[in-house]
Amino acid sequence: MSPLQLQKRKRAIKIADALNSIEGVPVSAYAKELSKKWADGSISATQMKELLINSHRKAQ
């Protein structure tokens, strides 16, 4: 993954966090951890979504 792509991902996470903060939406530590891994290129967006959905299913 190119440095430009990594930079764009990190910027996307900052924007998402800012929007959630404005809206008052709590973001779990696990979701933040997954976002960081995605931004660093460790996991794909599909993997991130799948892991987050599975954690929500287990919580119910």
C-alpha positions as CSV (number, residue, x, y, z in Angstrom):
1,M,0.0,0.0,0.0
2,S,1.4,3.4,-0.9
3,P,2.1,6.1,1.6
4,L,-0.6,8.3,0.0
5,Q,-3.2,5.6,0.5
6,L,-2.2,5.2,4.1
7,Q,-2.4,8.9,4.6
8,K,-5.9,9.0,3.1
9,R,-7.1,6.2,5.3
10,K,-5.8,8.0,8.4
11,R,-7.5,11.1,7.3
12,A,-10.7,9.2,6.8
13,I,-10.5,7.9,10.4
14,K,-10.0,11.4,11.8
15,I,-13.0,12.6,9.9
16,A,-15.2,9.7,11.0
17,D,-14.2,10.2,14.6
18,A,-15.0,13.9,14.4
19,L,-18.4,13.3,12.9
20,N,-19.2,10.7,15.5
21,S,-18.1,13.1,18.2
22,I,-20.3,15.9,16.8
23,E,-23.3,13.5,16.7
24,G,-22.6,12.2,20.2
25,V,-22.2,8.6,19.0
26,P,-20.0,6.5,21.3
27,V,-17.3,4.5,19.6
28,S,-16.0,1.4,21.3
29,A,-12.3,0.9,22.0
30,Y,-12.6,-2.2,19.8
31,A,-14.0,-0.2,16.9
32,K,-11.2,2.3,17.3
33,E,-8.6,-0.5,17.3
34,L,-10.1,-2.0,14.1
35,S,-10.1,1.4,12.5
36,K,-6.4,1.9,13.3
37,K,-5.5,-1.5,11.9
38,W,-7.5,-0.7,8.7
39,A,-5.7,2.7,8.4
40,D,-2.3,1.0,8.8
41,G,-3.2,-1.5,6.1
42,S,-3.1,-4.5,8.5
43,I,-6.7,-5.6,7.7
44,S,-9.1,-4.9,4.8
45,A,-12.3,-2.9,5.0
46,T,-14.2,-6.2,4.6
47,Q,-12.3,-7.8,7.5
48,M,-12.9,-4.7,9.7
49,K,-16.6,-4.8,9.0
50,E,-16.9,-8.5,9.6
51,L,-15.0,-8.4,12.9
52,L,-17.1,-5.4,14.1
53,I,-20.4,-7.1,13.1
54,N,-19.3,-10.3,14.8
55,S,-18.5,-8.5,18.0
56,H,-21.9,-6.8,18.0
57,R,-23.6,-10.1,17.5
58,K,-21.7,-11.6,20.5
59,A,-22.7,-8.7,22.6
60,Q,-26.4,-9.2,22.1
